[in-house]
Amino acid sequence: MTQRQPLSLTIPEPKARPGAAPDFSYLQLSVAGELPRPPIDCRPETIREHAFGLVRVLDDNGVAQGPWAPTLSEEQLLHGLRAMEKTRIFDERMLMAQRQGKTSIYVQCRGEEAIACAQRLALEKGDMCFPTYRQQGLLIAQDFPLEEMICQIYSNAGDKLGGRSLPFFYSEREHGFFSISGNLATQFIQAVGWAMASAIRGDDRIASGWIGDGSTAESDFHAGLVFASVYRPPVVLNVVNNQWAISSFQGLAGGDAANFACRGHGFNIPSLRVDGNDFLAVYAASQWAIERARSNLGPTLIEWVTYRAAAHSTSDDPTRYRPTDEFGAWPLGDPIARLKQHLIGRGCWDEARHERLLEELTAEVKAAAKAAEAKGTLGKGPAPSTAEMFNHVFAEMPLHLRRQRQELGY
């Protein structure tokens, strides 16, 4: 009788741990300009290569290549560069504020700025984004008042949400920024539902949903794709693959078995895999998917290949699970540096002007933080009234809550 080998499980492991050299050999990269730009009314099965290749525009020298290169003016490109730099400076200031005890927790998007900033510039007023906690660029790219964002982070008297939300869970309906959900992957089912409602009304507004690579393991991811494939609402479904979900690398969400873009094909949804650190590629791919949605051609799934350069949050220490210099070895580079190089190559930017921009933005962020701090910080100074906890829970406050509020003296 033949003796069988014992069965075993496959446990995904990152290529490198702390102390080892960074290893991104698992990434499948395409040459800039290599993938064709299909018509927006293409059938999903005709663009299978786009879910396995990588849509790229900027080459290693910062030169735009290929059919995906968007037609953007120098003014638009400089606006994008400014938005990304402002987002990064804002993040750094808020990280310092958290370390000083002015807020309880903060989440940075360092290394991922191009994704939110470029897509926001491709969207229109009235479109609704359903973001996670790492898309602050969706607001900053619109020149949203930084002071209002910081007041919410500080949960102070100027916080329009009355301190009832997590510090960085912004909610700005008029700016197309739906209230952030702390539960993973809810953004997809919310975005699909909102887009279905827009179509039912006969509106021309589209939705954009955002999740991370780890959230693709949640059931809401699959439920969202089912409804998107069946009803074909006007929605863009973004998966930000930044390689790490807290301390778990993307392989534990199935990224080693199959990339995240190709999962759209199982639902007959057109899918793109895009260089998320290439501002021009992000804008072009977003524009393509947005045009499809607004032309009543249904959903698009996009996997943005990027890297979380910072910690998951201020409660995280990434040196415990990955090499400390991994971002420096990331093969797709820094999105800000790449767009800056492109602009310098076009002759419309230089190092001196960039330094002046950094000084200007730093002063702007500092002034906004100072103005917000005058309205209080966590545990210090003015704060929302305790009575706020009873508001905005029910359309009509029930008797038991009125009694509780009275017992507190309100």
NORLINSUL-V716078 format. One record per residue. N is the residue number from 1. RES is the residue in one letter. PHI is phi in whole degrees, 0 to 359 (NA if undefined). D_CENTER is the distance of its C-alpha to the mean C-alpha in Angstrom with 1 decimal. Layout:
BEGIN
N_RES_PHI_D_CENTER ; N_RES_PHI_D_CENTER
END
This chain:
BEGIN
1_M_NA_56.8 ; 2_T_289_53.7 ; 3_Q_278_51.6 ; 4_R_273_47.9 ; 5_Q_286_45.1 ; 6_P_294_43.2 ; 7_L_286_39.8 ; 8_S_210_36.7 ; 9_L_261_33.0 ; 10_T_265_30.2 ; 11_I_251_28.0 ; 12_P_300_25.0 ; 13_E_228_24.9 ; 14_P_295_22.7 ; 15_K_292_24.6 ; 16_A_217_25.0 ; 17_R_245_25.5 ; 18_P_308_26.2 ; 19_G_95_29.2 ; 20_A_263_28.7 ; 21_A_283_27.6 ; 22_P_303_24.0 ; 23_D_221_24.2 ; 24_F_248_21.7 ; 25_S_294_24.5 ; 26_Y_285_22.7 ; 27_L_287_20.3 ; 28_Q_259_21.5 ; 29_L_247_21.1 ; 30_S_252_22.6 ; 31_V_287_24.3 ; 32_A_304_22.7 ; 33_G_84_24.1 ; 34_E_285_25.5 ; 35_L_282_23.8 ; 36_P_288_25.3 ; 37_R_260_23.5 ; 38_P_284_24.8 ; 39_P_295_25.9 ; 40_I_292_23.5 ; 41_D_263_26.2 ; 42_C_293_26.4 ; 43_R_274_26.9 ; 44_P_306_24.4 ; 45_E_291_27.1 ; 46_T_276_27.8 ; 47_I_237_24.5 ; 48_R_303_24.4 ; 49_E_298_24.1 ; 50_H_286_20.7 ; 51_A_270_19.3 ; 52_F_241_21.1 ; 53_G_277_21.1 ; 54_L_212_18.3 ; 55_V_290_17.9 ; 56_R_225_18.4 ; 57_V_242_19.9 ; 58_L_279_20.5 ; 59_D_275_23.2 ; 60_D_293_24.0 ; 61_N_259_25.9 ; 62_G_79_23.2 ; 63_V_261_25.1 ; 64_A_286_23.5 ; 65_Q_230_25.0 ; 66_G_84_25.5 ; 67_P_287_25.1 ; 68_W_275_21.3 ; 69_A_301_21.8 ; 70_P_280_20.9 ; 71_T_270_23.4 ; 72_L_239_21.9 ; 73_S_286_24.2 ; 74_E_299_24.4 ; 75_E_298_23.5 ; 76_Q_294_20.2 ; 77_L_294_19.3 ; 78_L_293_20.4 ; 79_H_297_18.3 ; 80_G_296_15.2 ; 81_L_298_16.6 ; 82_R_297_17.4 ; 83_A_298_14.0 ; 84_M_293_12.4 ; 85_E_295_15.5 ; 86_K_296_15.5 ; 87_T_299_12.0 ; 88_R_292_13.4 ; 89_I_294_16.7 ; 90_F_302_15.5 ; 91_D_302_13.8 ; 92_E_296_17.1 ; 93_R_294_19.1 ; 94_M_287_17.5 ; 95_L_297_17.9 ; 96_M_297_21.5 ; 97_A_297_22.0 ; 98_Q_294_21.1 ; 99_R_294_23.5 ; 100_Q_271_26.1 ; 101_G_83_25.8 ; 102_K_276_24.4 ; 103_T_209_21.7 ; 104_S_277_21.4 ; 105_I_202_18.0 ; 106_Y_214_14.9 ; 107_V_237_11.5 ; 108_Q_266_10.5 ; 109_C_238_7.7 ; 110_R_304_10.7 ; 111_G_93_10.8 ; 112_E_242_7.2 ; 113_E_300_7.9 ; 114_A_296_9.0 ; 115_I_295_6.2 ; 116_A_289_5.2 ; 117_C_295_8.9 ; 118_A_290_10.6 ; 119_Q_293_9.6 ; 120_R_300_10.5 ; 121_L_290_13.7 ; 122_A_273_14.5 ; 123_L_280_14.3 ; 124_E_245_17.3 ; 125_K_299_18.3 ; 126_G_103_18.7 ; 127_D_291_15.9 ; 128_M_243_13.9 ; 129_C_261_10.2 ; 130_F_242_9.7 ; 131_P_270_6.5 ; 132_T_264_6.4 ; 133_Y_277_7.5 ; 134_R_241_4.9 ; 135_Q_242_3.8 ; 136_Q_300_7.5 ; 137_G_298_7.8 ; 138_L_298_8.1 ; 139_L_275_11.2 ; 140_I_295_12.4 ; 141_A_294_12.5 ; 142_Q_267_14.9 ; 143_D_60_17.0 ; 144_F_295_16.6 ; 145_P_302_19.2 ; 146_L_295_18.0 ; 147_E_302_21.0 ; 148_E_295_19.8 ; 149_M_296_16.5 ; 150_I_291_18.7 ; 151_C_302_21.3 ; 152_Q_291_19.0 ; 153_I_297_18.0 ; 154_Y_277_21.7 ; 155_S_52_22.7 ; 156_N_258_25.6 ; 157_A_294_28.0 ; 158_G_269_25.6 ; 159_D_287_22.8 ; 160_K_294_22.9 ; 161_L_269_21.8 ; 162_G_67_24.9 ; 163_G_74_23.4 ; 164_R_268_22.8 ; 165_S_233_19.1 ; 166_L_299_17.3 ; 167_P_307_16.9 ; 168_F_248_13.2 ; 169_F_267_13.0 ; 170_Y_296_13.4 ; 171_S_215_15.0 ; 172_E_222_15.8 ; 173_R_303_17.4 ; 174_E_292_19.0 ; 175_H_249_15.8 ; 176_G_66_14.1 ; 177_F_236_11.9 ; 178_F_292_13.1 ; 179_S_308_14.0 ; 180_I_291_11.6 ; 181_S_257_13.3 ; 182_G_281_14.0 ; 183_N_280_15.2 ; 184_L_288_13.3 ; 185_A_75_12.7 ; 186_T_298_14.2 ; 187_Q_300_11.4 ; 188_F_289_13.0 ; 189_I_290_16.5 ; 190_Q_292_15.8 ; 191_A_295_14.2 ; 192_V_296_17.1 ; 193_G_297_19.6 ; 194_W_297_18.7 ; 195_A_295_18.9 ; 196_M_299_22.2 ; 197_A_296_23.5 ; 198_S_299_22.7 ; 199_A_292_24.7 ; 200_I_297_27.5 ; 201_R_287_27.9 ; 202_G_77_28.2 ; 203_D_280_25.5 ; 204_D_238_23.5 ; 205_R_265_20.1 ; 206_I_245_17.2 ; 207_A_243_14.2 ; 208_S_224_10.7 ; 209_G_254_9.4 ; 210_W_228_6.2 ; 211_I_219_7.4 ; 212_G_263_7.9 ; 213_D_299_11.1 ; 214_G_296_13.2 ; 215_S_289_12.7 ; 216_T_293_14.3 ; 217_A_276_17.5 ; 218_E_274_17.6 ; 219_S_294_19.9 ; 220_D_297_17.6 ; 221_F_300_15.8 ; 222_H_290_19.2 ; 223_A_298_20.5 ; 224_G_298_17.8 ; 225_L_292_18.7 ; 226_V_299_22.3 ; 227_F_293_22.2 ; 228_A_295_20.2 ; 229_S_286_22.8 ; 230_V_283_25.7 ; 231_Y_262_25.1 ; 232_R_50_23.0 ; 233_P_285_21.1 ; 234_P_280_19.1 ; 235_V_217_15.6 ; 236_V_252_12.7 ; 237_L_252_11.3 ; 238_N_258_8.1 ; 239_V_248_8.4 ; 240_V_271_6.3 ; 241_N_269_9.7 ; 242_N_262_9.7 ; 243_Q_79_13.3 ; 244_W_222_13.6 ; 245_A_253_13.2 ; 246_I_53_14.9 ; 247_S_259_18.1 ; 248_S_259_18.2 ; 249_F_283_17.4 ; 250_Q_298_16.0 ; 251_G_295_19.6 ; 252_L_286_20.1 ; 253_A_263_17.7 ; 254_G_98_19.9 ; 255_G_295_18.2 ; 256_D_280_21.6 ; 257_A_287_23.4 ; 258_A_197_21.3 ; 259_N_291_18.0 ; 260_F_278_15.4 ; 261_A_295_15.8 ; 262_C_293_19.5 ; 263_R_292_19.3 ; 264_G_296_18.9 ; 265_H_293_22.4 ; 266_G_293_23.9 ; 267_F_248_23.1 ; 268_N_60_24.2 ; 269_I_250_20.8 ; 270_P_304_20.1 ; 271_S_225_17.6 ; 272_L_235_16.1 ; 273_R_245_15.1 ; 274_V_229_13.7 ; 275_D_293_13.6 ; 276_G_284_10.1 ; 277_N_257_12.0 ; 278_D_248_14.2 ; 279_F_305_13.3 ; 280_L_292_16.2 ; 281_A_292_15.2 ; 282_V_296_11.7 ; 283_Y_298_13.6 ; 284_A_296_16.4 ; 285_A_293_14.7 ; 286_S_297_12.8 ; 287_Q_300_16.2 ; 288_W_298_18.0 ; 289_A_291_16.1 ; 290_I_294_16.2 ; 291_E_295_19.9 ; 292_R_301_20.6 ; 293_A_297_19.3 ; 294_R_287_21.2 ; 295_S_270_24.3 ; 296_N_65_24.5 ; 297_L_258_23.9 ; 298_G_95_21.4 ; 299_P_278_18.0 ; 300_T_224_16.2 ; 301_L_256_14.1 ; 302_I_235_11.9 ; 303_E_261_11.2 ; 304_W_265_9.2 ; 305_V_273_11.5 ; 306_T_213_10.4 ; 307_Y_215_11.5 ; 308_R_280_10.7 ; 309_A_286_13.5 ; 310_A_265_13.9 ; 311_A_293_15.0 ; 312_H_302_13.0 ; 313_S_203_14.3 ; 314_T_289_17.5 ; 315_S_266_19.4 ; 316_D_248_18.6 ; 317_D_235_20.7 ; 318_P_293_19.3 ; 319_T_292_22.8 ; 320_R_277_24.2 ; 321_Y_224_22.5 ; 322_R_209_21.6 ; 323_P_301_23.4 ; 324_T_292_22.9 ; 325_D_257_22.7 ; 326_E_295_20.3 ; 327_F_297_17.7 ; 328_G_296_20.8 ; 329_A_264_21.7 ; 330_W_301_18.4 ; 331_P_292_19.8 ; 332_L_264_17.0 ; 333_G_70_17.4 ; 334_D_261_15.6 ; 335_P_298_13.6 ; 336_I_290_15.4 ; 337_A_298_18.7 ; 338_R_291_18.6 ; 339_L_291_18.2 ; 340_K_300_20.7 ; 341_Q_299_23.1 ; 342_H_298_22.8 ; 343_L_293_23.8 ; 344_I_296_26.6 ; 345_G_296_27.8 ; 346_R_279_28.0 ; 347_G_83_30.2 ; 348_C_249_28.2 ; 349_W_206_26.9 ; 350_D_203_28.4 ; 351_E_296_28.0 ; 352_A_296_30.1 ; 353_R_294_27.9 ; 354_H_292_24.8 ; 355_E_296_26.5 ; 356_R_295_27.4 ; 357_L_298_23.9 ; 358_L_298_22.8 ; 359_E_297_25.8 ; 360_E_296_25.0 ; 361_L_291_21.4 ; 362_T_298_22.5 ; 363_A_294_25.3 ; 364_E_296_23.1 ; 365_V_294_20.7 ; 366_K_298_23.9 ; 367_A_295_25.7 ; 368_A_295_23.0 ; 369_A_295_22.9 ; 370_K_294_26.7 ; 371_A_295_27.0 ; 372_A_292_24.7 ; 373_E_296_26.7 ; 374_A_294_29.8 ; 375_K_262_28.7 ; 376_G_110_28.4 ; 377_T_226_26.2 ; 378_L_301_25.9 ; 379_G_76_29.6 ; 380_K_214_31.0 ; 381_G_80_32.2 ; 382_P_302_31.6 ; 383_A_213_29.4 ; 384_P_301_28.9 ; 385_S_297_32.1 ; 386_T_301_32.6 ; 387_A_297_33.5 ; 388_E_298_29.9 ; 389_M_295_29.3 ; 390_F_269_31.6 ; 391_N_274_30.0 ; 392_H_62_27.5 ; 393_V_258_28.2 ; 394_F_237_30.8 ; 395_A_299_31.8 ; 396_E_234_35.3 ; 397_M_296_35.7 ; 398_P_288_37.9 ; 399_L_301_41.0 ; 400_H_295_40.0 ; 401_L_285_37.1 ; 402_R_299_39.5 ; 403_R_295_41.9 ; 404_Q_297_39.4 ; 405_R_295_38.3 ; 406_Q_296_42.1 ; 407_E_297_42.7 ; 408_L_274_40.2 ; 409_G_93_42.2 ; 410_Y_247_40.0
END
